[in-house]
Amino acid sequence: MDPTLPREPTVVSLTVPSQLASLARVRTFIESFCHEHMLNSEVIAAIVLAVHEAVANVIRHAHQYCADLPINIRCSRTLDAIEVVVEDEGECFDISAVPAIDPKQIREGGRGVYLMRTLMDKLTSCCREDGGNTLRMVKRC
């Protein structure tokens, strides 16, 4: 076992307002977490882009640009993966119901879920009992 990796999962969290200006802070948060856990630049870029797309979708679609609604982001590192959880306050949304798209198809928008699916190893969502959604993304490393 690599002695530089934690035996117990490391968990950090960030809460930001639902506004596009928060995206830079989210990207910095994710990049810092990944660098701290010595991931290679390709893996870091994939995770950062997937989380960026997830948070942008929350801001635009789930929260409809309502800055008063918080977005909670939790990152954890296990021995073999990085997990990022994004929680929103929007209406129940099932990401598995979003159809796959042809990446060659010319269209405006609608590529966020495609990118998340492509960049991450696991992507699931569920509706919380108290309202809102939990999106879980896992990248093996």
BAGUVEX-57764 format. One record per residue (C-alpha): x, y, z; residue in one letter; residue number from 1. Coordinates in steps of 0.5 Angstrom, whole numbers, padded with zeros to 4 digits. Each point is the difference from the previous one (the first is absolute). Layout:
! BAGUVEX-57764
px=X&py=Y&pz=Z&res=A&n=NUM $
...
This chain:
! BAGUVEX-57764
px=0000&py=0000&pz=0000&res=M&n=1 $
px=0002&py=0007&pz=-0002&res=D&n=2 $
px=0002&py=0003&pz=0007&res=P&n=3 $
px=-0001&py=0007&pz=-0003&res=T&n=4 $
px=-0008&py=-0001&pz=-0001&res=L&n=5 $
px=-0004&py=0000&pz=0006&res=P&n=6 $
px=-0003&py=-0006&pz=0003&res=R&n=7 $
px=-0007&py=0003&pz=0002&res=E&n=8 $
px=-0004&py=0004&pz=-0005&res=P&n=9 $
px=0002&py=0008&pz=0000&res=T&n=10 $
px=-0006&py=0004&pz=-0001&res=V&n=11 $
px=0000&py=0007&pz=-0001&res=V&n=12 $
px=-0006&py=0005&pz=-0002&res=S&n=13 $
px=-0002&py=0006&pz=-0003&res=L&n=14 $
px=-0007&py=0004&pz=0000&res=T&n=15 $
px=-0001&py=0006&pz=-0005&res=V&n=16 $
px=-0006&py=0004&pz=-0003&res=P&n=17 $
px=-0003&py=-0002&pz=-0006&res=S&n=18 $
px=0003&py=0005&pz=-0005&res=Q&n=19 $
px=0005&py=-0001&pz=-0006&res=L&n=20 $
px=0005&py=0004&pz=0004&res=A&n=21 $
px=0001&py=-0006&pz=0005&res=S&n=22 $
px=0002&py=-0004&pz=-0006&res=L&n=23 $
px=0008&py=0003&pz=0001&res=A&n=24 $
px=0000&py=-0002&pz=0008&res=R&n=25 $
px=-0003&py=-0007&pz=-0002&res=V&n=26 $
px=0005&py=-0001&pz=-0005&res=R&n=27 $
px=0006&py=0002&pz=0005&res=T&n=28 $
px=-0003&py=-0004&pz=0006&res=F&n=29 $
px=0000&py=-0006&pz=-0005&res=I&n=30 $
px=0007&py=0001&pz=-0003&res=E&n=31 $
px=0003&py=0001&pz=0007&res=S&n=32 $
px=-0003&py=-0006&pz=0003&res=F&n=33 $
px=0002&py=-0004&pz=-0006&res=C&n=34 $
px=0007&py=0003&pz=0001&res=H&n=35 $
px=0000&py=-0002&pz=0007&res=E&n=36 $
px=-0001&py=-0007&pz=-0002&res=H&n=37 $
px=0006&py=0000&pz=-0005&res=M&n=38 $
px=-0005&py=-0002&pz=-0006&res=L&n=39 $
px=0003&py=0001&pz=-0007&res=N&n=40 $
px=-0002&py=0006&pz=-0004&res=S&n=41 $
px=-0004&py=-0004&pz=-0005&res=E&n=42 $
px=-0005&py=-0003&pz=0006&res=V&n=43 $
px=0000&py=0007&pz=0003&res=I&n=44 $
px=-0002&py=0003&pz=-0006&res=A&n=45 $
px=-0006&py=-0005&pz=-0001&res=A&n=46 $
px=-0002&py=0001&pz=0007&res=I&n=47 $
px=0000&py=0007&pz=0000&res=V&n=48 $
px=-0004&py=0001&pz=-0007&res=L&n=49 $
px=-0005&py=-0005&pz=0002&res=A&n=50 $
px=-0001&py=0003&pz=0007&res=V&n=51 $
px=-0001&py=0007&pz=-0004&res=H&n=52 $
px=-0005&py=-0003&pz=-0005&res=E&n=53 $
px=-0004&py=-0003&pz=0006&res=A&n=54 $
px=0000&py=0007&pz=0004&res=V&n=55 $
px=-0002&py=0004&pz=-0006&res=A&n=56 $
px=-0006&py=-0005&pz=-0001&res=N&n=57 $
px=-0002&py=0001&pz=0007&res=V&n=58 $
px=0001&py=0008&pz=-0001&res=I&n=59 $
px=-0004&py=0000&pz=-0007&res=R&n=60 $
px=-0005&py=-0005&pz=0001&res=H&n=61 $
px=-0001&py=-0003&pz=0007&res=A&n=62 $
px=0000&py=0007&pz=0003&res=H&n=63 $
px=-0002&py=0004&pz=-0006&res=Q&n=64 $
px=0006&py=0006&pz=0002&res=Y&n=65 $
px=-0003&py=0001&pz=0007&res=C&n=66 $
px=0006&py=0002&pz=0004&res=A&n=67 $
px=-0003&py=-0001&pz=0007&res=D&n=68 $
px=0000&py=-0008&pz=-0001&res=L&n=69 $
px=0006&py=-0003&pz=0002&res=P&n=70 $
px=0004&py=-0005&pz=-0004&res=I&n=71 $
px=0004&py=-0005&pz=0005&res=N&n=72 $
px=0006&py=-0004&pz=-0003&res=I&n=73 $
px=0004&py=-0005&pz=0004&res=R&n=74 $
px=0006&py=-0004&pz=-0002&res=C&n=75 $
px=0003&py=-0006&pz=0003&res=S&n=76 $
px=0006&py=-0004&pz=-0002&res=R&n=77 $
px=0000&py=-0008&pz=0001&res=T&n=78 $
px=0006&py=-0004&pz=-0002&res=L&n=79 $
px=-0002&py=-0001&pz=-0007&res=D&n=80 $
px=-0005&py=0006&pz=-0001&res=A&n=81 $
px=-0002&py=0007&pz=0000&res=I&n=82 $
px=-0007&py=0001&pz=0002&res=E&n=83 $
px=-0004&py=0007&pz=-0001&res=V&n=84 $
px=-0007&py=0001&pz=0002&res=V&n=85 $
px=-0004&py=0006&pz=-0002&res=V&n=86 $
px=-0006&py=0001&pz=0004&res=E&n=87 $
px=-0006&py=0005&pz=-0003&res=D&n=88 $
px=-0006&py=0003&pz=0002&res=E&n=89 $
px=-0004&py=-0001&pz=-0006&res=G&n=90 $
px=-0006&py=-0005&pz=-0002&res=E&n=91 $
px=0002&py=-0007&pz=-0001&res=C&n=92 $
px=0004&py=-0002&pz=-0006&res=F&n=93 $
px=0002&py=-0007&pz=-0002&res=D&n=94 $
px=0006&py=0001&pz=-0004&res=I&n=95 $
px=0000&py=-0007&pz=-0003&res=S&n=96 $
px=-0006&py=0002&pz=-0003&res=A&n=97 $
px=0004&py=0005&pz=-0005&res=V&n=98 $
px=0001&py=-0004&pz=-0006&res=P&n=99 $
px=0007&py=-0001&pz=-0003&res=A&n=100 $
px=0001&py=0005&pz=-0006&res=I&n=101 $
px=0004&py=-0001&pz=-0006&res=D&n=102 $
px=0007&py=0004&pz=0001&res=P&n=103 $
px=0000&py=0002&pz=-0007&res=K&n=104 $
px=-0007&py=0003&pz=0000&res=Q&n=105 $
px=0000&py=0007&pz=-0001&res=I&n=106 $
px=-0004&py=0003&pz=0005&res=R&n=107 $
px=0000&py=0006&pz=0005&res=E&n=108 $
px=0001&py=-0002&pz=0007&res=G&n=109 $
px=-0002&py=-0006&pz=0003&res=G&n=110 $
px=0007&py=-0003&pz=0001&res=R&n=111 $
px=0001&py=0000&pz=0007&res=G&n=112 $
px=-0003&py=-0006&pz=0002&res=V&n=113 $
px=0004&py=-0004&pz=-0006&res=Y&n=114 $
px=0007&py=0003&pz=0003&res=L&n=115 $
px=-0002&py=-0002&pz=0007&res=M&n=116 $
px=-0001&py=-0007&pz=-0002&res=R&n=117 $
px=0006&py=0000&pz=-0005&res=T&n=118 $
px=0005&py=0003&pz=0005&res=L&n=119 $
px=-0002&py=-0004&pz=0006&res=M&n=120 $
px=0000&py=-0007&pz=0002&res=D&n=121 $
px=-0007&py=0000&pz=0003&res=K&n=122 $
px=-0006&py=0005&pz=0000&res=L&n=123 $
px=-0006&py=-0001&pz=0004&res=T&n=124 $
px=-0005&py=0005&pz=0003&res=S&n=125 $
px=-0006&py=-0001&pz=0005&res=C&n=126 $
px=-0005&py=0005&pz=0003&res=C&n=127 $
px=0000&py=0001&pz=0007&res=R&n=128 $
px=-0005&py=-0001&pz=0005&res=E&n=129 $
px=0000&py=0007&pz=0003&res=D&n=130 $
px=0000&py=0003&pz=-0007&res=G&n=131 $
px=0005&py=0001&pz=-0006&res=G&n=132 $
px=0005&py=-0004&pz=-0003&res=N&n=133 $
px=0007&py=-0004&pz=0001&res=T&n=134 $
px=0004&py=-0001&pz=-0005&res=L&n=135 $
px=0006&py=-0005&pz=0001&res=R&n=136 $
px=0006&py=0000&pz=-0005&res=M&n=137 $
px=0006&py=-0005&pz=0001&res=V&n=138 $
px=0007&py=0000&pz=-0004&res=K&n=139 $
px=0004&py=-0006&pz=0002&res=R&n=140 $
px=0007&py=0001&pz=0000&res=C&n=141 $
